[in-house]
Structures are given as structure tokens and as C-alpha cells.
């Protein structure tokens, strides 16, 4: 599965659900505005529902479902893992926006108008602040087994600050109860997005190995 953020697809929830509709012919897309601002949690519920549907209909094995997300899409993946950690075997999160409250309140982080529309204003709107806190991946980690996680970030670039990924990974390592030899929680940092080809390739190879895909056909 792939989590897409607002800056990467014009209508991320519609695109994602239409892809699933092609596969199973049952899940219908909702208007994109129903997954923004105070209603952002809808997109998280949709993502978990998609995962459940893929498993229940036999499109994915229960122990071989993975998810990948970049930027805001990694927030979607990280939040889904908090809600249903047992559903996913492995996750990849690139330049992840997984500590959104800290990031969106940072005056040095330049946000586009589209991003404000997507997330809302946690500084000027108390309701939006509490809504965001309720699904922030870094603030809602549970003390239970989690999927294996490969996070990578860039120290310089327009995406989420590198500290975002570092905080999330530190919280995960402190709270989750998974065996780190079986389900490791990894963090790789590169100097800039110009050097991101390495972790992108490495992370895809890693998640295929975690899901057992490298043994298919043997």
C-alpha cells in the first residue's frame, strides 16, 4: 500500500481509493474535503479499512502486507500503524511528517496554502490542534508489537525536518515491544534530498525482504 500526501497528489484520498476500487470493485471514493482539517482522521480510517479489505478478500496475505509513504504520506502510514499495528508487517517512511504539531508550529517551516488547507492551523485553531494531536504518529505510539520500520530523512531540504523522523523513531524504540531482531526500527539520514536515491532504493529492497518477496518463486 502507498500513502500519498496532499503535495504529491492533487486528490490523494480519491486516487488511493480508486486504485483499490480497480482491485476489488467495492470501495468507493469520498470527496477529498472529507479527509482534510478537522476531518483528517477519515483518511487514516480509510487507509486501515483498505488494508483490512485487501487481507479479507485475499489480495494480500495477513503477514505480508506493507505500506510506504513519503512526507505527509508517511504521516498516513505512521498513524495507520498506531491504529492497527497488527495489520502491517513492514513500513517505509521517507522524509516523514510524523510529528506534525511540532513541525506545523515551527515558523521556520515554509508551508504552502495547499498544506494549510489540508492540515488546518494548529496555532490559531484550538480544535484543529487537538484533532492533530489525536492522530500524530509520534504522540500516539502504543506499547505493543509494531511492524518493522525503515525511516529515512534528509538533513536539508523542503520536506519535513530531519528531527521529525528522529523523534518518531526514538519514541518507537522506547515504547514498542516487538523483537528488534525480527522487526527492526531503522533510521537513515542523508545530507540532502539530492542524496535520497540511496535510501529510496535501499528501503524498497528492505521492505521486499521483510515481506518475504525476495523468496517468491524459489
Secondary structure, DSSP 8 states (H G I E B T S, - for coil): -EE--TTT-TTHHHHHHHHHHHHHS------GGGGSGGGTHHHHHHHHHHHHHHHHTTSS-TT--EEEEETHHHHHHHHHHHH-GGG-SEEEEES----HHHHHT-TTS---HHHHHHH--TTT-HHHHHHHHHH-GGG---SS---EEEEEEEEESSSS-HHHHHHHHHHHHHH--S-TTTS-EEEEEEEEGGGTHHHHHHHHHHHHHHTTGGGTT-
